[in-house]
Amino acid sequence: MVETILIETGPIFTMDRSNRIIDRGAIVIQGNRIVEVGAEVSKEKYRIDTRIDAKKMAVIPGLVNTHMHSIVYAARGTIEEMMMSKGMDRTLEEFYYPFMKIVRPSDVYDEAVVAYLEAVRSGTTCVNEMYRHITACADAAEHVGIRAVISTESVDLVPGLENDLQDNEKAFNEKNNAAEGRVKIWFGVEWVPVCSPEFIMKTRELANKYHTGIHVHLNESIGEVEWSKKKFGKRPIEHVYDLGLLGKDVTAAHCVWTTDREIRILKETGTNVATCPTSNMKLGNGIARIPDMINAGVNVGIGTDAPNTNLDMFEAMKYTSIVQRGNRLDSAAMPYQKIIRMATVEGAQALGFEDVGSIEPGKKADIVIVNLNVPKLQPVITHGIFANLLPNLVYSAHGDVVDTVIIDGKIVMQNKVIKTMDEEKALERAARSAETLFEQMNQLV
């Protein structure tokens, strides 16, 4: 039997084409779809199974994290001294790749469960994941209840990790469209310096064969750009463009150090960008030219990455705006209206989910209910030129304001309680897994 959910709520930020805001209204969900939304809905038409009273709360579309890694759980805070003393390139060589070689599918599952729970708790309903042993990530996404696009962090020039593209293909055949279509498998490319031209072309060949997408890191740091120029005679975006990798089915993470020509390439190919300002700043990699990309017509979503150490998309939204304002000496750069669209409907578009990202009849029911009765979101002014709720969600809120999360029409968290699994046991299991992994890592470094 198809369940019907009625949400009676305060402000609804629809993120439809006109950015319509309904001051007070209701949403009806049947199965995994929104069937009615408005100031008044025909409640008598429906046999309501579940009523959610959110009259003192606000409703927004679920947030879309367009670039993250579940290794954020295991690596959280553990490599700060190494990064400060040795830099990111050495940290990759001495921590990241050795860690990727020893991590087991069971470890990945445990890490991914906790990462996805953290995402849900902070209002994220869809993630673009890149890791290893991704069938385990797909299982984790299915069990937590999150929507996920998952790819392997594939390379062919790092000894011990050469088979990841084959693993990615295997995962596609086993897990694509799992969880009633909630889980999608894409093909992943780690970054240009550790991937041969033949490998990159093979990735594009497989994506075309299976009619799926590609997730890739590009132009994240000056070091990466210079390494690519020395190795291949081209900047990373230019290099993968010449190899045929780019396209509308690609989301490229970071794109910090881009030239005008590279921005034109992104636009001409329809390639999507996932900007990760908190990670880029934490690693000292710089500030991406996001306003220039948007003005050129590039679709840009927002991500957290892993070095950021948390998966809070509210924090990521804030920094996506304020770093550009500070860098450009322009308080009008990256307005909040654009930021919230990047984190919802435009992020969903980057991941190929055209029926996610806004609250409209016919769309999938990925919905977040925010508690307004907290100091950081008060006062609430809903009308006139001083209306402040939407800017406060971007600049004042953090993930702790999220009360209830619905994904694909199912209540995954309600009143801050996870409904899909035993969260405490999941945390205990992941902690044991991390302890074992770091005992091994201590013997390797």
KARAHU-V216289 format. One record per residue. N is the residue number from 1. RES is the residue in three letters. NEAR is the number of other ideal C-beta (glycine too) atoms within 10 Angstrom. D_CENTER is the distance of its C-alpha to the mean C-alpha in Angstrom with 2 decimals. Layout:
N	RES	NEAR	D_CENTER
N	RES	NEAR	D_CENTER
This chain:
1	MET	6	31.81
2	VAL	11	28.97
3	GLU	15	27.93
4	THR	18	28.08
5	ILE	22	26.28
6	LEU	19	27.51
7	ILE	27	25.66
8	GLU	15	28.13
9	THR	23	26.45
10	GLY	20	26.75
11	PRO	21	24.80
12	ILE	25	22.41
13	PHE	22	20.03
14	THR	24	19.79
15	MET	23	17.81
16	ASP	16	20.23
17	ARG	9	21.83
18	SER	7	24.08
19	ASN	14	21.65
20	ARG	15	24.18
21	ILE	17	24.45
22	ILE	19	26.61
23	ASP	11	28.39
24	ARG	13	29.14
25	GLY	20	28.73
26	ALA	23	27.54
27	ILE	27	25.12
28	VAL	22	26.35
29	ILE	28	24.20
30	GLN	17	25.95
31	GLY	16	24.37
32	ASN	20	20.76
33	ARG	16	21.60
34	ILE	25	22.39
35	VAL	17	26.08
36	GLU	18	27.19
37	VAL	25	26.02
38	GLY	15	28.40
39	ALA	10	30.81
40	GLU	10	32.96
41	VAL	18	32.21
42	SER	10	34.85
43	LYS	13	34.38
44	GLU	6	37.71
45	LYS	11	36.45
46	TYR	16	34.18
47	ARG	9	34.84
48	ILE	13	32.31
49	ASP	13	31.20
50	THR	13	28.92
51	ARG	13	29.22
52	ILE	23	26.77
53	ASP	10	28.49
54	ALA	22	26.06
55	LYS	11	28.76
56	LYS	11	28.09
57	MET	20	24.32
58	ALA	25	21.91
59	VAL	25	19.53
60	ILE	23	16.35
61	PRO	31	13.95
62	GLY	31	11.02
63	LEU	30	8.04
64	VAL	31	5.03
65	ASN	30	1.68
66	THR	33	3.23
67	HIS	28	4.43
68	MET	30	5.55
69	HIS	27	8.99
70	SER	32	10.90
71	ILE	23	13.79
72	VAL	23	12.70
73	TYR	24	14.98
74	ALA	22	17.98
75	ALA	22	17.81
76	ARG	18	17.30
77	GLY	7	20.19
78	THR	14	22.18
79	ILE	18	22.26
80	GLU	14	22.93
81	GLU	10	26.63
82	MET	16	26.13
83	MET	17	23.78
84	MET	10	26.27
85	SER	9	29.27
86	LYS	15	28.22
87	GLY	14	25.30
88	MET	19	22.03
89	ASP	13	23.80
90	ARG	12	26.18
91	THR	21	23.54
92	LEU	20	21.82
93	GLU	12	25.30
94	GLU	16	26.54
95	PHE	19	23.64
96	TYR	20	20.50
97	TYR	18	22.33
98	PRO	16	24.97
99	PHE	22	22.44
100	MET	21	20.71
101	LYS	13	24.25
102	ILE	13	25.24
103	VAL	20	22.24
104	ARG	14	23.23
105	PRO	14	21.50
106	SER	12	22.45
107	ASP	25	20.90
108	VAL	24	17.56
109	TYR	23	17.78
110	ASP	26	18.67
111	GLU	26	15.94
112	ALA	31	13.20
113	VAL	27	14.92
114	VAL	25	14.92
115	ALA	30	11.31
116	TYR	31	10.38
117	LEU	25	13.27
118	GLU	20	12.15
119	ALA	31	8.85
120	VAL	26	11.26
121	ARG	19	13.81
122	SER	25	11.96
123	GLY	29	11.20
124	THR	31	7.73
125	THR	31	8.84
126	CYS	29	6.30
127	VAL	31	3.83
128	ASN	27	4.64
129	GLU	29	7.10
130	MET	29	10.08
131	TYR	24	13.18
132	ARG	25	16.78
133	HIS	21	18.68
134	ILE	33	15.85
135	THR	21	18.19
136	ALA	25	17.88
137	CYS	32	14.08
138	ALA	26	14.83
139	ASP	20	17.55
140	ALA	28	15.50
141	ALA	30	12.99
142	GLU	18	16.21
143	HIS	16	17.99
144	VAL	25	15.54
145	GLY	24	14.98
146	ILE	31	11.22
147	ARG	25	10.08
148	ALA	29	8.54
149	VAL	24	8.85
150	ILE	30	10.43
151	SER	29	12.49
152	THR	31	15.00
153	GLU	24	15.16
154	SER	29	18.46
155	VAL	23	21.41
156	ASP	19	25.13
157	LEU	13	26.75
158	VAL	18	25.95
159	PRO	8	28.69
160	GLY	12	27.63
161	LEU	20	24.29
162	GLU	13	25.90
163	ASN	12	25.35
164	ASP	23	21.57
165	LEU	21	21.60
166	GLN	12	24.10
167	ASP	16	22.02
168	ASN	23	19.09
169	GLU	19	21.68
170	LYS	15	23.03
171	ALA	23	19.73
172	PHE	25	19.40
173	ASN	10	22.92
174	GLU	12	22.46
175	LYS	22	19.11
176	ASN	17	17.92
177	ASN	11	18.01
178	ALA	19	18.50
179	ALA	20	18.36
180	GLU	12	19.88
181	GLY	14	17.32
182	ARG	23	14.23
183	VAL	23	13.40
184	LYS	25	13.36
185	ILE	28	14.31
186	TRP	29	13.93
187	PHE	29	15.87
188	GLY	25	14.68
189	VAL	29	16.54
190	GLU	25	16.29
191	TRP	21	18.05
192	VAL	28	21.32
193	PRO	20	23.88
194	VAL	19	23.54
195	CYS	24	23.57
196	SER	14	26.81
197	PRO	14	27.26
198	GLU	10	28.34
199	PHE	19	25.18
200	ILE	22	22.99
201	MET	14	25.36
202	LYS	17	25.25
203	THR	28	21.47
204	ARG	20	21.97
205	GLU	12	24.92
206	LEU	17	23.04
207	ALA	20	20.23
208	ASN	14	23.15
209	LYS	11	25.08
210	TYR	15	22.52
211	HIS	8	21.15
212	THR	18	17.51
213	GLY	23	14.87
214	ILE	24	14.32
215	HIS	28	11.58
216	VAL	29	13.38
217	HIS	23	13.74
218	LEU	31	16.31
219	ASN	27	18.57
220	GLU	26	16.78
221	SER	21	20.16
222	ILE	13	23.79
223	GLY	14	24.74
224	GLU	23	22.57
225	VAL	23	24.09
226	GLU	13	27.58
227	TRP	17	27.23
228	SER	22	26.25
229	LYS	14	29.17
230	LYS	9	31.53
231	LYS	14	30.55
232	PHE	18	30.09
233	GLY	9	31.71
234	LYS	16	28.67
235	ARG	23	25.52
236	PRO	27	22.32
237	ILE	28	21.29
238	GLU	18	24.98
239	HIS	21	25.34
240	VAL	30	22.66
241	TYR	21	23.80
242	ASP	14	27.32
243	LEU	19	26.24
244	GLY	14	24.73
245	LEU	26	21.11
246	LEU	23	19.52
247	GLY	16	19.16
248	LYS	13	17.40
249	ASP	19	15.75
250	VAL	25	14.08
251	THR	27	10.86
252	ALA	29	12.13
253	ALA	27	10.36
254	HIS	29	12.44
255	CYS	27	15.66
256	VAL	24	17.39
257	TRP	22	20.94
258	THR	25	21.58
259	THR	14	24.99
260	ASP	10	26.03
261	ARG	11	26.69
262	GLU	21	23.25
263	ILE	20	21.73
264	ARG	14	24.27
265	ILE	20	23.24
266	LEU	25	19.59
267	LYS	15	21.07
268	GLU	13	23.79
269	THR	19	21.67
270	GLY	14	19.03
271	THR	26	16.30
272	ASN	28	12.92
273	VAL	29	11.58
274	ALA	30	8.32
275	THR	30	10.06
276	CYS	33	9.63
277	PRO	31	12.92
278	THR	23	13.17
279	SER	26	12.93
280	ASN	23	15.14
281	MET	15	17.66
282	LYS	15	17.80
283	LEU	20	18.65
284	GLY	12	21.04
285	ASN	22	19.59
286	GLY	18	20.11
287	ILE	16	18.68
288	ALA	26	17.34
289	ARG	23	19.45
290	ILE	25	16.94
291	PRO	17	19.78
292	ASP	12	21.73
293	MET	20	19.05
294	ILE	17	18.65
295	ASN	11	22.45
296	ALA	14	22.79
297	GLY	12	20.81
298	VAL	24	17.57
299	ASN	20	14.52
300	VAL	23	11.86
301	GLY	29	8.33
302	ILE	30	6.85
303	GLY	31	4.85
304	THR	31	6.69
305	ASP	27	7.94
306	ALA	24	10.66
307	PRO	23	13.76
308	ASN	23	12.65
309	THR	17	13.77
310	ASN	17	11.73
311	LEU	29	8.39
312	ASP	25	9.90
313	MET	30	8.13
314	PHE	22	11.81
315	GLU	18	12.78
316	ALA	30	10.27
317	MET	24	11.65
318	LYS	21	15.08
319	TYR	21	15.01
320	THR	26	13.70
321	SER	23	16.94
322	ILE	17	19.42
323	VAL	21	19.20
324	GLN	20	20.11
325	ARG	15	22.87
326	GLY	12	24.28
327	ASN	16	24.14
328	ARG	14	25.76
329	LEU	7	28.08
330	ASP	11	27.11
331	SER	9	26.22
332	ALA	7	25.42
333	ALA	17	22.65
334	MET	22	19.17
335	PRO	13	20.38
336	TYR	16	18.51
337	GLN	11	18.98
338	LYS	18	16.95
339	ILE	24	14.18
340	ILE	24	13.63
341	ARG	18	13.69
342	MET	26	11.09
343	ALA	31	8.67
344	THR	30	10.07
345	VAL	26	12.32
346	GLU	21	11.66
347	GLY	32	7.92
348	ALA	28	9.30
349	GLN	20	12.04
350	ALA	29	10.22
351	LEU	27	9.27
352	GLY	16	12.82
353	PHE	21	12.67
354	GLU	11	15.56
355	ASP	15	16.50
356	VAL	24	13.43
357	GLY	29	12.45
358	SER	23	15.97
359	ILE	26	18.77
360	GLU	16	21.55
361	PRO	12	24.02
362	GLY	8	23.01
363	LYS	25	19.23
364	LYS	28	17.39
365	ALA	25	17.58
366	ASP	31	14.10
367	ILE	28	15.50
368	VAL	29	15.28
369	ILE	25	18.65
370	VAL	25	19.09
371	ASN	18	22.30
372	LEU	22	24.19
373	ASN	11	27.05
374	VAL	14	25.86
375	PRO	6	27.43
376	LYS	12	24.43
377	LEU	18	24.12
378	GLN	12	27.89
379	PRO	9	29.85
380	VAL	15	28.36
381	ILE	12	29.89
382	THR	15	28.97
383	HIS	7	31.54
384	GLY	7	32.95
385	ILE	5	31.95
386	PHE	8	31.05
387	ALA	15	28.48
388	ASN	16	25.86
389	LEU	20	23.40
390	LEU	19	20.55
391	PRO	15	20.96
392	ASN	21	21.20
393	LEU	25	17.85
394	VAL	21	16.35
395	TYR	16	18.86
396	SER	17	20.27
397	ALA	24	17.93
398	HIS	16	15.86
399	GLY	20	14.16
400	ASP	15	17.69
401	VAL	23	18.75
402	VAL	24	16.90
403	ASP	22	19.70
404	THR	23	18.76
405	VAL	28	15.83
406	ILE	28	16.66
407	ILE	27	14.62
408	ASP	23	16.54
409	GLY	20	19.55
410	LYS	18	19.71
411	ILE	19	19.84
412	VAL	23	17.51
413	MET	24	18.42
414	GLN	15	21.50
415	ASN	10	23.22
416	LYS	12	20.72
417	VAL	10	21.90
418	ILE	18	19.72
419	LYS	14	21.60
420	THR	18	20.38
421	MET	16	21.53
422	ASP	10	23.52
423	GLU	18	21.12
424	GLU	9	23.95
425	LYS	10	24.87
426	ALA	20	21.34
427	LEU	15	21.31
428	GLU	12	24.82
429	ARG	17	24.07
430	ALA	21	21.14
431	ALA	13	23.42
432	ARG	12	26.18
433	SER	21	24.04
434	ALA	19	22.93
435	GLU	9	26.58
436	THR	13	27.81
437	LEU	19	25.36
438	PHE	14	26.36
439	GLU	9	29.99
440	GLN	12	29.63
441	MET	16	27.81
442	ASN	8	30.62
443	GLN	7	33.06
444	LEU	11	31.26
445	VAL	9	30.83
